[in-house]
Amino acid sequence: KSFTEVSCGSTQCLVSQNGLLSSNCTPATDVCYYNATYGDRSFSVGQISLEAVTLWSTTGAPASLQDIVFGCGHENGGIEANAGASGRLGLANSPLSFQSQINVPTFFYCLPNRITESGSSGIIIFGVSGLSEYLHYTPLIQNKRIPSRSEYYYINVTGISVDHELLPIPTDVFQIRDDGTGGTVIDSASIITTLNEPAFSLLRDAFRRKARHITDLTAASSNGIFDTCYNISQTIGWPPPIIPQVTFHLQNNLNLRLATENVLTLWSGDGIHVTVCLAFLATGSLDSTGGMNIFGNHQHQNFGIEYDIANSRLGFAPAHCAME
């Protein structure tokens, strides 16, 4: 068999204790357990283990990789787990992340829309993608002030626009503070983008103000974690053809114009109306929480994204990511 439990005194268990994972051991069984919590409040609890993994190379031949460290989750919760996801692929800038274990300093992924393309898979490439000429790059920034946060991929957001109106968000809302708190990270493991105040309120209020003039969007009650929702006619369907345009501005004049499916999420339908909600959440005041802004994977969908760790840069390009 290829599955192996990791013991308490192993290098893998000791390394996990110094990273994003919180791990501990049970002396009676000599098993290394972990507890991982993600930016969107999802979690996984289980044991550190080893397993063989097979990938397909660019030549079409299978490549078998032995003794890959992974977390065998016993308890998993959150949006993805509740939707039946098999797990999460760890891609942090850390020794136990998948790309670090296979010694690859660059990876690329393209995620399809989880609603309109639910029957399709995306693509992930470990190694040089050959797509750099199509990508626009912004710097990847490392937070060296807080050791536990050095594994995150920070980016420099310079502003947010709604319908070409640049919102009056203080720039320090997006930046890493001198004590290492704050900042903005891109995280493929978190679902929804979360923003510190006043960035969230300014984005939400601008969207609401401009949406009042769009006849296809009828304000609806808040739903679950989302406080800005709309009903649209079933005959119009998903996605609605016209919504306020949301653009994230990044360093190097990189402007991420988000598609409707990135800005809204489909919440429910009753056969007459479809309810959609603004797919952003507030993390709270930066002063009270020291929290990070997190650019989550709902906003990554149908973008090709390359993490060029060796050159400290992140590349984006709009794409159609569904693979049949």
N, C-alpha and C positions, 0 to 999 in steps of 0.2 A: 504494500500500500504506500501511497505517496504522502498522505496526511500525517503530520507529526505535531504533537503538543510541545510547546516551548516551556522549559523548566524555569524556575525562579532565578537560578544563578546564571542563566545563559546571557550572552552578549545582547541578543535581541530583546530580552526582557529589560535589561539595564538601559539600553538605548531608548526604549519606549517610555521609560520613566522620566527621561530628560527632554521629551518633545511635547507635541500637542496632546498626546494621549496621557491620561492619568491611569497608571497601572499599579497593581498590587499583587501580592502572592498569598496563596493559601498553603501554609507549611505542611498541612496534613496530606495534601495531594500533590504538592510541588508543581502547581499549575500557575502560569502567569496570566492574570486577568487584566482587562483594560476597561476604561470608561471614557468614551469620546462624546463630546457635545459640540454641535455645530452652530454657526452663526444664525441659522433660521430656527433654532431651538429644538432641532431634531437630535436624536442621540442613538448610541449603540453601546451595549455592554456585552462583553464576552471574553474569550481567551485568545491570547497571542498564539499563533500556530504557523506551521510551515506547510507548503503545498507546491506541487508542480503546476506550472502554467504553460500552455502552448499558444504561441502567436503565429500568425502567417506573415512571412517575410515578403518584401517587394518582389522577390523572384517567384513567389507562389508556393514556396516550400515551407512546411511547418518548422518552427523553432521551439524546442522544448526547454523550458527554464526550470531548474530544480531549486528546491528549498527557498521559495519566495515567501517572505513573511507577510501574513495577513491576519486580520481579526475575524475570528469565527463568532459571529454575533448571536448571543442567546436571547437578548432583549433589544429590540429595535423599534424606535418610534419617530414620528414626524410625517410630513406630507408624503415623501417618497415611500417610506416603509408602509404607511397606511394604504398606499396605492399598489402595493405588491411588488415593489422593487426588490431585486435579489441582493443588492448591496451597494456600496460606494467604492469607487476606485480612488485610492489615496494619491494625490498629485502635489502635495505640499512640497516646499523646498526643504526637505528633511531627509535624513539617512534612510528611513523606513518607507518613504514614498516609493511608488512602483517604478517611476523612471530613474530614481536614484539607485534602486536595487539592481536594475539592468544596465546602469551606467550610461544613461542617455541624457544629454544636457538640453535637448530640445524636444518638444512634443506639440502636436497640433490636433485640435478637435473641431468638429462641426456637428452641432446638436439640432435635430429636427424639431418642429413644433410639436409639443406633447398632446395637442388637441386635434388639429387638422391632419397631422401625420402620425397619429398614435400607432399605426400598424407598421411604421417604418423604423429603421435603425439609423443612427448617425455613423460617424467615422472618427477614429482616433489613430494618429500616426506617431509612433515613437521613433525619433531620429529626424533627419532633415526631410522636410515635406516637399521641397522643390517648388513651393508656392510663394516664396518671399517677394517675387516681383509683383504679385497681386495684392500684397498686404501693405497697410499703413501702420507705422510703428510709433509707440509711445514708450518712454522709459519704465522699466521695472525698478522699484525702489525697495531697498531692504531696511527694515526697522532694527537698528542695532542697539537701541536704547533699552529695550525690554527683550531679554533673551528668548522668552517663550513666543514672542511675536516675530522673530527673525525668519520663521518658516512660512509666513504669509507673503503673498505677492501684492505689494502696494503699488498703486498707480496715482498719478497726480491729476485729479479732476480739477479743472479750472472754472467750471460753471455748468449750469443747466438752463436750457431754453425751452419755452413752450410757445409754439407757433412763432418762432423766430424772435420772441421776446426774452432777452436775457434776464433771468431772475436775480433780484438783489440779495444774493446769498453771500455772506462774508466768506472770503477765501479760506480763512483759517478753519472753517467747518470741515473742510476736506483734507487738511494737512496734518502731518504728524507733529505733535507738540514736542517741546524740549524734553519732557519727561517720558516720551514714548507713547503716550495715549493718543487717541484720535486717529486720523488718517483714513484712507480709503483702500480697501483690498478688493481684488477680484477673486471670487471663490466659486469654483464649479460644484462644490458640495452643498452650498446654500441655495435654496430655491428662489426666493424673492429678494429683490434689492431692498436693503434697509438703509435709511438715511437719518442722520442726526438732525436735531432742530437747530436753526429754523429751516434747514433745507427741505425737510419733508413737508412742513406746513405751507411753505411758499410754492412748492411744486403742486401739491394737492389743490390749494386755493386757486392757483392760476388755471389748472386743468378744469376745475369746476366752473370758473368764471367763463371760460371760452366754450365749454361744453353746453352752456345754456343756449347758445345760438345755433346748435345743431339739432334739427327737429327729430332726427332718428334716435337720439339719446334722451330717454326719459328718466329723470332721477328716481332711484329706488332706495329702499331701506338698506342700511349697512348689513353685511353678511359675514358672520364669523369674525375673522381677524381684519377684514377690509372695511374701511369706513366710507368709501366713495364708490357707489355702484349705480348701474343704469339698466333699465329694461329696454330691449330693442325687439321689434316685431320678428316673429318666427319667419315671416316671409323675406325679411332682409337677411337673416341668418348671421352666422359667424364666419369671418370677422365683419363688423360694420364697416362700410366703405369710407366713412369720413369721421375722424376724431381729431382732437387737438394734437399737433405734432410735438413730440418730446425728443430733445437732442441733448446728449451728454457731451461736454467739451473736455478733451484731454490734452495734456501737454504735447507739443509738436504740432499744434493745429489739427489734431485728430478729432473729427466731429462724428459721433455715433448717433445717427438718426435712427431712432427705434421704430420698428414696424408696429402696426396695430397689435399684433399678437405678442409683442414684447411689452407693450404699455398696459394692455388689459389682460385679464384672465377670465375665462368662461367659468361662471359659478354654478348656474342651474338653468333649467328650462321647464316650462309647464305645458308645452304644446302650443301656446299662444305667444308667449314672450320668452326671450332668452335673457338671463341676468348676467351682466359682465361687471367686473370690478377693477378699479385702478390697482395695478399689481406692484405697489410699493408699500413699505411699512415704515413706521417711525421707530427708532431705537431709543429715543428720549434725549434729554439735554446732554450735550457733550460735557458740560461742567459737572453734572450730577453723576454721570456714569463712566466717563472716560472711554466710551465705546467707540468702535470703528464704524464707518460706513462700509457696507458690504454690497458689491455689485454681483448679484446672484445669477444663477443659470437660466432663470426664466427670461432674463434680458440678454443671454448669450445665444438664444435659439436663432438659427439661420444666419449666424455669423461664423465665418471661419476664423479661429483664434489660435495663434501660435505663441507659445511660451519659449522664447529663446533665452534660456537661463544663462548660457555661456556669455552672451553679449548684453545681458541685462535689458532686454526689450520685449515688448508685447505687441504682436501684430494682429490687426483686424481687417476683415473684408466682408461685405454682405455676400451671402451665398444661399444656395438651395441645398439643404443638408440631408434631405431624406434619401436613404438608400433602400431600394426595394429588396 
